[in-house]
Each structure stands twice: as C-alpha cells, then as structure tokens.
Amino acid sequence: MPGKLADPDRVQETALQTPGLAPLAPLERPVAPAEIAVRVLDTAEAFAALAPDWNRLHAESALASVFTSWIWQYQWWQIYGREQPLRLLVAREGTEVVGILPLYVQTISVLGVRVRLLRLIGTGGDTNPDDLAPMLEPRRAERAAAALARAATALADADVLLLTDLPPQGAINGAVERAAREAGLPSATGLCQPIAFVPLPPTWEEYLRSLSSHHRSGLRYKRNKLVKGHGARFFVWNDAANLDAAFDRLAELHHKRWEASGGSESFASAEYLEFHRRVMKACLPRGWLRLYCLEVDGEIAAMSYCYRFRNTVFSMQSGFDPAKGKLKVGNVLLSHAFEHAIGEGNRVFDFLRGEHDYKEQLTTDQRETRCLWVFAGTLAAFAYRLRRVWLPLLKARLQRRPPPKLRP
C-alpha cells in the first residue's frame, strides 16, 4: 500500500534586494500532482458512511449507471454480501475521494479446490446487473484507476481478481492489465455479455414509420382491440404507498409467464425478492423506477419492470397473464413502454443481458460488456485457470472449433 502522503511542494517567492535593481520576479516551477493513496474499507458502517462521496462521483461519472449507484450497491451488499469479506478500495488525493472500486471476496470450489474470487459488488448473486465500473473523478480518472488497479492486484486474500460487466471504454480495464504486467501476474480478458438495445427516435411517429406496414397495422389493431373490447389502460406505477402490492403482482405475472417454459430463476429466492423490493422503493422517489403496467378487464395483465437513467430505459424483467396471451398483452405493453420512453426524451431502450427470441425480433443493435481476470501465484488460481480457461480452449482445439469466448 502507498506510504503516508507527503506535504505538497510549495513555491516560495524570493527576490534579490540589490541596490539600484528591481527585485527579480518570483521563481516558479510546476507543482506535481499529489499522490493518490488507496485505503481498504471492510465494514458495513464504512460502506454506509461513504454515501456522500459515492453519490458525488456517481453524478460526475460519464460511465455511471443505476447499477453503480450507492443505492443499488449498498442494498446488494446488505442482502447478498454481508457474510463475505468486504473490500472497498477508496482512492484519495489528499483528503478528497477521487475513486471507489467496490469489491468483496467470494469463495467457490473449482476442481475440489477452494478459490477466493475478488469480485465487484453486485455480481455473484442470483440477480445480475450490467454496466458496472468503479466511480472515478473525471479529471483524475486515469490516475485514480491506476492506483485502484495496483491496490486490487496487490490484495493478498484473493486468488483471482474477477471483474465483470465492465464498459469496454472504462479506464479501469487498461489499468488492471498494466498493473498485472507490472506485478508479473498472468491476466486474461474476454466478452462478458452481448446486450441488445433499440435506439429510440425523437418521436413516436418516426418509430412507427420505421416499422414495416404489416407490423405497424398489426400493432394498431391489437391496441384498438384491447381498448374497445376490454377497457385496456396503460399507466406507469407511481403509488409509493402500494408499491409492495405492485411488486407482488409483478412477481406473480413473471412466474405465470414462464411456467409453461420450464420456469425462471428470477423472483425465485427470498434474497432476490427482498433486494428488488428495497431497490424499487429507494429508486421510485428519485425518478429512476419505471414500472409499466397494462390493465385489461379491470386487472393488471402485464407489467414491465425497468429503470430510467440519463435518457436510457433499462429493461429488467417482465411478466404477463398467459390466460390473456391471445390478446398479445405483452407485445402491446412493450409498445406503450416504447412510446412512453420516447415521450420522455429517452434515446435508448436497453434490454440488458439474456438471450430471448423477442429481443432478436425487436432489437436492431447490440453492445457488449467485458470481463477481466488476474491470477495470483497460488494453487487455487491455477485450478481456476485450468478449469475456466485452459480446458475449454483444449476442448475446442480437439473438436476443431473456434476458441470459446472467455466468460466468468
């Protein structure tokens, strides 16, 4: 870890007082940037106290997302991480926090060996976000990322540093690879998730014109049929007092939707339910939650659980009543969600991770997130690398297939 910060250099003004001559101009020399020191915090109390600095960096960061907010990260830790060692890396220049890399240690078994993974908070549970990144002060992002990367690769209580769901353009990506090389540690990079999204035009009319005439007429027919025959009503939930009831209905519709297809892991565990219930309640008053609802015959028949952040809508989960499947309530709700998102001035409707047929039918563009691994010189790291990297490569070579993409 870096040593104690030295006092900043000070430029002292001096002048020769020679009779008959004017004093010389002050001597000037550039002041070197102060050292960035990294401290590791490991308590829930320290996590809570970090909220003001975290919120400030989150507001300034171009790579910020709902999933990197203090709200999301702290609630995830409260539900999923409290039994595992916390490793919050906090970078400071002087007394100012200029970077935060939120990590924890997850222990898994690979080839019968216990492997300690140093992971980003928010990953490793049964709910998975996208677009994770450290919080970095923009003017010092490169320097802060370098300091955080060196500290992360130097932590002694982990066998593998595993960073997933990173934006490709993040400063931490190259910083971790450089820190690994400097420390003589092997590393690897790979695709984490392909993510489908729809660019949204400025108006709903432009979006309709982008559809085929068949699709456009079909959409209008389905909407009119639901309104005239079933009193359909679209709305966005904003009733904080009854948000628990809305959440329960969402979970019920999601399970009904997937029962015929073998079930879904979402809304299945007590942790998943409690986490999303808490996050919804925290994000609704901040204007981030978008819980789109379609009421049919006086009852909510379809719901889409989303978040809005910086002119992008992120689609988390959805559900509908299969008994009303012939009315295409899911498709109609999604069209309303698109129209509402466009009306708010959003530029992207992002479907996040997961491969489903409806995404391929609706979306026109894809993006991706990246993964990074750094392996310590331990038997556990060797076992992990053998099982997750080398054996898949060997299998592909023996089967004469292209090398597999590295994924966590």
C-alpha positions, -999 to 999 in steps of 0.1 A, spaced: 0 0 0 12 36 -6 30 53 23 20 84 41 12 113 19 40 139 17 32 176 21 26 192 -13 56 212 -27 53 249 -22 67 275 -45 84 301 -24 88 337 -37 123 351 -34 139 384 -46 174 398 -46 174 432 -29 204 446 -49 207 484 -46 196 501 -79 180 470 -93 144 460 -93 135 428 -74 136 397 -96 103 380 -105 94 351 -82 109 318 -92 81 294 -104 81 257 -110 53 233 -117 37 216 -87 35 179 -91 1 163 -86 -4 150 -51 0 113 -46 -32 92 -48 -34 68 -18 -57 38 -16 -73 26 16 -93 -6 20 -125 -4 40 -141 -36 52 -171 -28 74 -208 -21 66 -205 11 87 -177 24 64 -198 15 34 -227 35 47 -205 65 56 -191 65 21 -225 75 5 -219 113 1 -186 108 -17 -200 79 -37 -230 100 -48 -208 129 -58 -186 107 -80 -217 89 -94 -232 122 -105 -199 133 -122 -190 100 -139 -198 95 -176 -200 57 -171 -224 59 -141 -255 37 -142 -283 27 -119 -263 -4 -111 -232 16 -99 -252 39 -77 -247 38 -40 -283 28 -35 -280 -3 -57 -246 -14 -45 -253 -9 -8 -286 -27 -9 -270 -56 -29 -243 -58 -2 -269 -58 26 -288 -87 10 -262 -108 -7 -228 -100 6 -228 -95 44 -214 -130 51 -185 -125 28 -154 -102 33 -159 -67 21 -131 -49 3 -140 -13 -6 -110 3 -23 -111 41 -18 -86 63 -36 -79 97 -21 -59 127 -33 -52 145 -1 -85 144 17 -106 142 -14 -121 109 -25 -113 105 -63 -121 69 -69 -140 39 -54 -137 3 -65 -163 -18 -46 -151 -54 -42 -158 -84 -20 -143 -119 -16 -164 -148 -28 -152 -183 -21 -161 -211 -46 -150 -246 -53 -132 -254 -85 -118 -290 -92 -122 -296 -54 -101 -266 -45 -114 -236 -26 -108 -205 -47 -111 -169 -34 -125 -146 -60 -122 -108 -56 -154 -97 -73 -173 -65 -80 -202 -59 -56 -234 -66 -75 -220 -98 -91 -222 -134 -79 -258 -135 -67 -290 -145 -84 -296 -110 -97 -271 -96 -121 -266 -61 -133 -248 -48 -164 -226 -17 -168 -205 -20 -137 -175 3 -132 -156 20 -104 -166 55 -95 -138 78 -108 -135 116 -106 -133 125 -143 -103 148 -142 -82 122 -124 -98 91 -138 -67 76 -153 -45 82 -122 -72 70 -98 -79 39 -119 -42 31 -119 -39 34 -81 -70 13 -76 -58 -14 -100 -24 -16 -83 -42 -20 -49 -66 -46 -62 -39 -68 -77 -18 -65 -45 -45 -77 -21 -32 -109 -5 -65 -126 4 -77 -135 -31 -66 -160 -57 -83 -145 -87 -93 -109 -94 -125 -112 -115 -141 -80 -128 -172 -85 -150 -198 -64 -168 -174 -36 -175 -180 -10 -202 -153 -15 -229 -142 21 -227 -137 22 -189 -103 35 -176 -101 5 -152 -98 -20 -180 -63 -10 -192 -52 0 -157 -58 -36 -144 -40 -51 -173 -10 -28 -168 -10 -34 -130 -10 -72 -136 20 -69 -160 39 -47 -135 33 -73 -108 43 -102 -131 8 -118 -128 -10 -135 -157 -43 -119 -168 -70 -125 -194 -98 -105 -210 -130 -116 -227 -166 -109 -236 -189 -109 -207 -224 -103 -221 -239 -94 -255 -267 -69 -249 -295 -60 -273 -309 -25 -274 -332 -3 -295 -322 33 -305 -352 55 -300 -361 82 -324 -373 117 -313 -410 110 -319 -434 81 -317 -445 88 -353 -409 83 -365 -407 50 -346 -439 38 -363 -426 48 -397 -395 26 -390 -417 -5 -388 -430 -25 -417 -465 -16 -428 -477 -51 -416 -461 -46 -382 -475 -11 -379 -510 -20 -388 -509 -51 -366 -498 -30 -336 -526 -5 -341 -552 -33 -344 -541 -50 -312 -542 -18 -292 -576 -8 -305 -590 -43 -298 -578 -42 -262 -592 -8 -256 -626 -13 -272 -632 -49 -261 -615 -50 -227 -612 -14 -215 -574 -16 -216 -554 11 -199 -517 17 -199 -500 35 -170 -467 39 -151 -469 30 -114 -462 60 -92 -481 50 -60 -453 46 -34 -478 36 -6 -489 5 -26 -456 -4 -43 -454 -37 -24 -487 -48 -40 -474 -38 -74 -442 -58 -68 -462 -89 -57 -483 -87 -89 -451 -84 -110 -436 -115 -94 -469 -134 -99 -471 -124 -136 -435 -133 -142 -440 -168 -128 -471 -173 -148 -454 -162 -179 -425 -187 -175 -443 -217 -160 -450 -232 -194 -414 -227 -205 -398 -245 -176 -397 -217 -150 -374 -188 -143 -347 -181 -118 -359 -146 -113 -382 -138 -84 -374 -173 -71 -353 -167 -39 -360 -147 -8 -329 -127 -15 -340 -117 -50 -374 -107 -38 -361 -86 -9 -334 -69 -29 -356 -58 -57 -384 -47 -33 -359 -25 -15 -343 -11 -46 -377 -2 -61 -387 17 -30 -354 36 -30 -355 44 -67 -391 55 -71 -388 88 -53 -356 96 -73 -375 92 -105 -355 62 -117 -381 34 -115 -403 27 -145 -429 1 -137 -450 -1 -169 -485 -16 -164 -513 -27 -188 -547 -31 -172 -572 -54 -190 -607 -60 -178 -600 -41 -147 -569 -61 -137 -532 -57 -144 -525 -83 -170 -489 -74 -180 -460 -55 -163 -426 -45 -174 -400 -37 -147 -375 -10 -159 -352 18 -147 -346 51 -164 -312 68 -161 -297 95 -183 -321 91 -212 -318 53 -213 -345 29 -202 -331 -4 -189 -355 -34 -190 -350 -57 -160 -379 -82 -160 -415 -86 -172 -445 -108 -169 -480 -113 -183 -510 -134 -177 -509 -163 -202 -547 -165 -200 -547 -133 -219 -519 -143 -242 -541 -144 -273 -547 -107 -268 -509 -101 -271 -509 -81 -239 -471 -85 -236 -465 -70 -271 -490 -42 -265 -475 -33 -232 -440 -31 -247 -452 -8 -275 -467 15 -249 -434 14 -229 -415 24 -261 -440 53 -267 -437 65 -231 -399 63 -232 -398 83 -265 -422 109 -250 -398 114 -221 -369 121 -244 -351 88 -239 -327 78 -267 -322 41 -259 -343 12 -247 -318 -13 -234 -328 -50 -228 -297 -58 -207 -283 -93 -205 -301 -125 -215 -309 -141 -249 -346 -144 -258 -364 -146 -291 -384 -115 -285 -352 -94 -282 -340 -106 -315 -373 -97 -331 -374 -62 -316 -339 -50 -314 -316 -37 -341 -283 -31 -323 -260 -49 -299 -234 -38 -274 -212 -58 -251 -196 -57 -217 -161 -71 -209 -145 -93 -183 -110 -92 -167 -91 -118 -148 -59 -116 -129 -44 -148 -114 -23 -149 -83 6 -174 -80 -15 -199 -59 -26 -235 -64 -62 -222 -62 -56 -197 -90 -40 -225 -111 -71 -247 -106 -94 -219 -116 -74 -210 -147 -71 -247 -157 -109 -253 -154 -122 -220 -167 -96 -211 -194 -73 -239 -205 -96 -269 -206 -123 -250 -227 -95 -240 -251 -82 -275 -253 -117 -290 -259 -123 -265 -287 -90 -274 -303 -96 -311 -301 -131 -306 -316 -116 -283 -343 -139 -255 -332 -131 -218 -328 -117 -209 -294 -145 -202 -270 -151 -167 -256 -139 -164 -221 -168 -158 -197 -170 -159 -159 
